[in-house]
Every structure is written in C-alpha cells, then in structure tokens.
Amino acid sequence: MDIQYYQHIARKVLDGTASQEEKAELEAFIAAHPHDPALIQALFPVQELEQTPAQALPEGMEERVLSQILRPRQRSGRLRFITRAASVAAAALVLIVAGYLLLQRPGPVMKPVTPAPTEYVTVTTHAGEHKRIFLPDSSEITLNGNTRLRFAQNFEPGSRNVYLEGEAFFDVAPDKRPFVVHAAAISTTVLGTSFNVRSFKGESFSQVAVATGKVKVAVTNATAPAMELTPGELVTYRQQDKGLRKAPLDIAAIGGWKEHTFYYEQTPLRQILADLESAYGLQFNVQDTSLLHCTYTARFQQLPVNTILQTLGKLGQVRFTGETLITVSGKPCQ
C-alpha cells in the first residue's frame, strides 16, 4: 500500500485539482479500509481540513471521512449515518475543538501517522487433515494435508494475493480485482473460477488444474509468456526445465482428494505416496528408491487406504507392510 501516493491524491481533492478518475480511485481506497481512522487522518490531516470548504470532498467520500472522525454508533442493529448538513456542522465543531487544542498545547502536536503494516493470516494443516476456509472476499478454499496458506487479513484495493505451499482447491468469488495464487515458482491469476493448485515443499513440480472458468499461469521472474487454461486442462511446471506444459485432464479428477478420490494415469509412485501421506497421515519408508519412478494408472474412489495399497501391490511388484509407518519393498519396474 503506497500511502504517499494516496496522500498526494487527497491533497489534490482538497485543493480542487483532482480528476474524476483520481477521486474514484481514492474513494475505492477509503472504502476498502472502513475501520481505520488512523489511515483517514493520515490522508486528511486536521490542519488541511480546517482550510478546506466542506463541498471540496465528493459526497460519498465526505461521508466516509467524517464517519471515521465522528465514530458513528451502532443502534438497533443499524449503522446510524449522519446527514450531509449535520455532517458539515459536526465536522466544523470537531475542527473548532481541534483548533482550540492546537492553540492550548505547546509545541508540535500533530505527528505523521504511519498506517499499520498489512496483517497476514496463516492457516496450516497436518497430514491427514482437510480444512475449509473463507477469505475476506468470500472466496472458499479447501486445504489438503501438509499445506500452508497465507493471505492478508484485508485485501488491497487493486488485487487479492494468497501464498500457497502444499495443495488447495480454490472456488474464487467473482470480483473486478484479480485473484493471484503464488506457489513456488508460478503464479495463477483469475477473476472468478474454481481450480486446484499443487505445490508441495520437496516436490520438483507444481501443477494447476481448472474445473470452471479460466485462469492464467505464469512463471515468476521469467520472460516466457503466460499460459491460459480452460476447464479440463492441467499445466505442470518442473524445476529442471523451468517451463510450463499443458495437458488435458478429466474434470472429475480435479480436487478429488477432498473426498478421498484419486485419479492416476501413468503417475509415478512417488506422487501417489505423497497423496496418501497428505490424505491419510501415513509415512512411507521406501527401501529401493527406484520403485518411486514406477508409474500406475488407476482410480480410487473413497476407498480405505489398505484397499488402495493392496491394489497398487497387484498392479506392480511392490509390497506394503506396517500400519502408520509403512515399509515399501519390491522389484524395480521394467
């Protein structure tokens, strides 16, 4: 948030030189911080308001500014707004009192108000845990196990940014502000849609799959063009080649982990075991790491984990022994 930029626009509003676009931009900024009187005071210092005609502020902006100064009370479940005429009179009273205090108090009394830094919320899940959360814009996110999500307690006026490590399914509320998911080396930008992002720490790839709407995926700090995805498409970023690759995907498979449903098509055992660790809270001890490169094609719909392991054992020459800490052994695939 560049407070100096908005202070500059506020001064132009007060002296009558602001354009309609600048007034609208400042109004949107003030509307995005409805309970921050310190910010309003930083934009409109008392000494500047004293010298400004009441009509200098646009009507909508005047109400928001005065509401922060006069602190309207809550009555009978409704917010009591001051009428325009009463607002001007009340504001004049506030300014008279403020001026009197300025004259009575020795030395400088007005100090520059620095807005508080953006506060972030961090939500984490453990292995085997799913968690559903709602963001300030009403977007709904379901977190897979072993996942960490960070987002601002109040989104900035021009964008909605979240930061993901792990896997999550996003159902983004429509909004003119772009919604951006930052995950490892890629960023996914949308306006309103549902999609899945996978980017676990320790994995050498990140993936984005779209269920509805359209998203744009870009590699952070890269000159390569962004890639647009529509429903039923998957894009994969791999660290070794630093590029994006698109492929078709069954929409039913997107976010299936939320209901313990997994779709695999020539999927390495490494990725399958990572899915089971997140979904069921298991740990795997692989005796021969070459087994992790074996690929499987299968669909598991809400099955007990023991049944899934038994099926994998039949599909390949691999054995699983143990309950929570499971040992994986067998013959390397051909």
matplotlib code that plots the C-alpha trace (Angstrom):
import matplotlib.pyplot as plt

x = [0.0, 1.7, 0.2, 2.2, 0.5, -3.0, -2.0, -1.0, -4.4, -6.1, -4.3, -5.5, -9.1, -8.9, -7.5, -9.9, -7.4, -8.2, -9.6, -12.8, -10.6, -8.4, -11.4, -12.9, -9.6, -9.3, -12.9, -12.3, -9.1, -11.1, -13.9, -11.5, -10.4, -13.8, -12.5, -9.1, -9.4, -5.6, -5.4, -8.1, -6.3, -3.1, -4.9, -6.8, -4.8, -6.9, -4.9, -5.7, -9.4, -9.6, -8.7, -11.0, -14.6, -17.0, -18.0, -14.4, -14.9, -17.2, -20.4, -19.6, -16.1, -17.2, -19.4, -16.7, -14.1, -16.5, -17.7, -14.1, -13.7, -17.1, -17.2, -21.0, -22.7, -24.5, -28.2, -30.8, -28.6, -28.3, -25.5, -26.6, -25.4, -25.1, -27.0, -24.9, -26.0, -25.4, -22.0, -20.8, -21.9, -20.4, -17.2, -17.0, -17.4, -14.7, -12.3, -13.1, -12.2, -9.2, -8.0, -8.5, -6.5, -3.7, -3.6, -3.6, -0.9, 2.7, 5.0, 4.1, 1.1, 0.4, 2.7, 2.7, 0.6, 2.1, -0.5, -0.1, 1.6, -0.6, -1.5, -1.4, -3.3, -1.6, -3.6, -1.9, -3.0, -1.3, -1.0, -4.4, -6.3, -8.5, -9.6, -12.1, -11.7, -13.3, -11.3, -12.3, -13.8, -16.0, -13.8, -13.8, -10.6, -10.2, -6.7, -5.2, -3.0, 0.6, -0.5, 0.2, -1.8, -1.0, -3.2, -3.9, -6.5, -7.9, -7.1, -5.6, -7.9, -6.4, -5.6, -6.2, -3.0, -2.6, 0.6, 0.4, 2.7, 1.0, -2.3, -5.6, -8.8, -10.0, -13.5, -12.9, -15.7, -16.2, -14.6, -13.1, -9.8, -7.6, -7.1, -3.5, -2.2, 1.6, 3.0, 6.8, 7.9, 4.5, 1.6, -2.0, -4.3, -8.1, -11.1, -13.7, -13.4, -12.6, -9.3, -6.7, -3.1, -0.5, 3.0, 4.3, 7.7, 10.1, 8.4, 10.2, 7.0, 3.9, 0.5, -2.6, -5.8, -9.0, -12.5, -14.6, -13.8, -10.4, -7.0, -3.6, -0.5, 2.9, 6.4, 7.7, 10.6, 10.6, 10.3, 8.3, 4.7, 1.9, -0.4, -4.2, -6.2, -9.8, -11.9, -10.4, -6.8, -3.7, -0.4, 2.7, 5.9, 9.0, 12.1, 14.5, 13.2, 11.7, 8.8, 5.1, 3.4, -0.3, -2.3, -6.0, -7.4, -10.7, -12.6, -13.9, -10.2, -9.7, -9.8, -10.9, -8.7, -11.3, -13.4, -10.5, -10.9, -7.8, -7.3, -4.0, -2.8, 0.8, 1.5, 4.8, 4.6, 6.4, 3.4, 0.9, 2.6, 2.7, -1.1, -1.7, 0.6, -1.4, -4.8, -4.4, -1.5, 0.8, 4.6, 6.4, 9.8, 10.9, 13.7, 14.6, 14.1, 14.0, 10.4, 9.3, 9.7, 7.3, 4.0, 0.4, -2.9, -5.8, -8.9, -9.6, -13.0, -13.4, -11.7, -9.9, -6.2, -5.5, -7.5, -5.6, -2.3, -3.4, -4.4, -1.1, 0.6, -1.3, -0.6, 3.1, 5.6, 5.6, 4.7, 3.5, 3.9, 3.1, 0.3, 1.2, 4.9, 4.7, 7.7, 7.7, 9.6, 9.6, 11.2, 12.0, 9.7, 10.8]
y = [0.0, 3.3, 5.8, 8.7, 8.1, 8.4, 11.3, 13.1, 12.4, 13.5, 16.9, 17.3, 16.6, 19.2, 21.9, 21.0, 19.8, 16.0, 14.4, 12.2, 9.1, 10.1, 10.9, 7.4, 5.7, 7.5, 6.7, 3.0, 3.0, 4.6, 2.1, -0.8, 0.4, 1.1, 0.8, 2.6, 6.2, 6.4, 6.0, 8.6, 11.1, 10.4, 11.2, 14.2, 16.0, 18.2, 21.4, 20.8, 20.2, 23.5, 25.4, 23.4, 24.2, 21.4, 21.0, 20.1, 16.5, 14.4, 13.4, 9.7, 10.4, 13.1, 10.6, 8.0, 10.6, 12.1, 8.7, 7.8, 11.1, 11.1, 7.4, 6.6, 4.4, 1.2, 1.3, -1.4, -3.4, -0.5, 1.9, 5.5, 7.7, 11.5, 13.6, 15.8, 19.0, 17.6, 16.2, 19.6, 21.1, 18.3, 18.4, 22.2, 21.5, 18.9, 21.3, 24.1, 21.9, 20.6, 24.2, 25.2, 22.2, 23.1, 26.6, 25.4, 22.7, 23.9, 22.6, 20.4, 18.1, 16.7, 13.8, 12.0, 8.9, 5.8, 3.2, -0.1, -2.7, -5.3, -8.1, -11.6, -14.7, -18.1, -21.3, -24.7, -28.4, -31.5, -34.8, -36.4, -33.2, -31.2, -27.7, -25.3, -21.6, -18.4, -15.4, -11.7, -11.6, -14.7, -17.0, -20.6, -22.6, -26.2, -27.1, -30.6, -32.1, -30.8, -27.4, -23.8, -20.8, -17.1, -14.2, -10.6, -10.0, -7.3, -7.5, -4.4, -2.3, -3.5, -7.2, -10.3, -12.2, -15.5, -17.6, -21.4, -24.2, -27.6, -28.2, -26.5, -26.2, -22.7, -21.5, -17.8, -15.3, -13.0, -9.6, -7.0, -7.4, -10.2, -13.1, -14.3, -17.6, -17.5, -21.1, -21.7, -20.5, -19.9, -17.6, -18.2, -15.3, -15.4, -13.2, -15.8, -19.6, -22.9, -24.6, -26.8, -25.8, -28.3, -27.1, -29.2, -28.4, -31.1, -31.9, -30.9, -29.8, -27.5, -28.1, -26.1, -27.7, -25.8, -27.0, -24.0, -20.6, -19.6, -18.9, -17.6, -19.3, -17.6, -18.5, -15.9, -13.8, -15.4, -13.9, -16.8, -15.9, -16.9, -19.8, -19.7, -22.7, -23.5, -26.3, -29.7, -28.5, -29.1, -27.2, -28.5, -26.6, -28.6, -27.2, -28.9, -27.3, -24.1, -24.3, -24.9, -27.8, -28.2, -31.4, -32.5, -33.8, -35.3, -32.6, -35.2, -35.7, -32.0, -31.6, -35.2, -35.5, -33.5, -36.7, -39.1, -39.8, -40.2, -40.5, -41.6, -42.0, -43.1, -41.4, -42.1, -44.0, -41.0, -38.8, -41.4, -42.0, -38.2, -38.1, -40.9, -39.2, -36.0, -37.7, -40.4, -39.1, -42.0, -42.2, -44.4, -45.9, -46.9, -49.4, -49.1, -45.5, -46.8, -48.0, -44.4, -44.0, -46.8, -45.5, -46.5, -46.0, -46.4, -44.7, -44.9, -43.5, -43.2, -46.5, -47.5, -46.9, -50.6, -51.4, -48.8, -50.3, -53.8, -52.6, -50.9, -54.1, -56.1, -53.7, -53.7, -56.0, -53.9, -54.8, -52.5, -53.6, -51.8, -49.6, -45.9, -46.2, -48.3, -50.1, -50.2, -53.0, -55.0, -55.4, -52.4, -51.8, -52.7]
z = [0.0, -1.2, 1.4, -0.1, -3.5, -1.9, 0.3, -3.0, -4.5, -1.2, -1.4, -5.0, -3.9, -1.2, -3.5, -6.3, -8.9, -8.8, -11.8, -11.7, -12.1, -9.1, -7.0, -7.8, -7.0, -3.7, -2.8, -3.6, -1.4, 1.6, 1.1, 1.3, 4.8, 6.6, 10.2, 10.0, 11.4, 11.6, 7.8, 7.2, 9.5, 7.5, 4.2, 5.6, 8.4, 10.6, 9.7, 6.0, 6.5, 8.5, 5.4, 3.1, 2.1, 3.1, -0.6, -1.6, -0.7, -3.0, -1.2, -0.9, 0.2, 2.7, 4.5, 4.8, 6.0, 8.6, 9.7, 10.7, 12.6, 14.3, 15.0, 14.3, 16.9, 16.3, 17.2, 16.9, 14.5, 12.0, 11.5, 12.2, 9.4, 9.8, 7.2, 4.9, 6.6, 10.1, 9.0, 7.9, 11.2, 13.2, 11.3, 11.9, 15.6, 15.6, 13.8, 16.2, 19.1, 17.4, 16.6, 20.2, 21.5, 19.0, 20.4, 24.0, 23.6, 23.4, 20.8, 17.8, 18.4, 15.0, 14.0, 10.7, 11.0, 9.5, 8.6, 10.3, 8.2, 6.4, 8.8, 7.4, 8.4, 8.1, 8.0, 8.2, 8.1, 9.3, 7.4, 7.0, 7.7, 5.4, 6.2, 4.6, 5.0, 3.7, 2.6, 3.2, -0.4, 0.3, -1.8, -0.5, -0.2, 0.8, 2.0, 1.6, 4.3, 4.9, 3.5, 4.4, 3.1, 3.9, 3.0, 4.0, 6.7, 4.4, 0.6, -1.1, -3.3, -6.5, -6.0, -4.0, -3.3, -1.5, -0.9, -1.0, 0.0, -0.5, -2.2, -2.2, -4.2, -4.9, -5.5, -6.2, -5.7, -8.8, -8.3, -10.6, -8.6, -9.9, -7.6, -7.6, -6.1, -5.6, -5.3, -5.5, -8.9, -10.5, -10.1, -11.1, -11.9, -12.1, -11.7, -10.6, -11.1, -9.4, -9.8, -8.0, -7.2, -6.1, -4.9, -2.1, -0.5, -1.5, -4.9, -8.1, -9.8, -9.4, -11.1, -11.8, -13.0, -13.9, -13.1, -14.2, -15.7, -17.0, -15.3, -16.4, -15.1, -15.3, -14.2, -11.6, -12.8, -16.3, -19.7, -21.1, -21.9, -19.5, -20.4, -20.2, -19.0, -19.5, -17.8, -18.1, -18.6, -16.5, -16.6, -15.0, -14.1, -13.5, -11.9, -14.2, -17.4, -15.9, -18.4, -18.5, -20.2, -20.8, -20.9, -20.9, -17.6, -16.6, -14.7, -12.2, -11.2, -10.2, -6.5, -6.0, -2.9, -1.0, -1.0, -0.9, -4.6, -6.7, -10.5, -11.8, -15.4, -15.8, -12.4, -10.6, -7.3, -5.7, -6.3, -5.3, -1.9, -1.4, -2.0, 0.5, 3.1, 2.9, 2.8, 5.5, 7.6, 6.7, 6.4, 3.9, 4.1, 0.6, 0.7, -3.0, -4.4, -8.0, -7.1, -6.9, -10.6, -11.4, -12.9, -12.3, -13.9, -11.5, -10.0, -6.3, -5.1, -1.4, -0.6, 2.6, 2.4, 2.9, -0.2, -2.2, -1.1, -2.0, -5.4, -6.0, -4.9, -7.5, -10.3, -9.7, -7.9, -4.7, -1.1, 1.7, 5.3, 8.5, 9.8, 10.2, 9.2, 6.1, 4.5, 0.7, -1.0, -4.2, -7.6, -9.8, -12.6, -16.2]

ax = plt.figure().add_subplot(projection="3d")
ax.plot(x, y, z, "-o")
ax.set_aspect("equal")
plt.show()
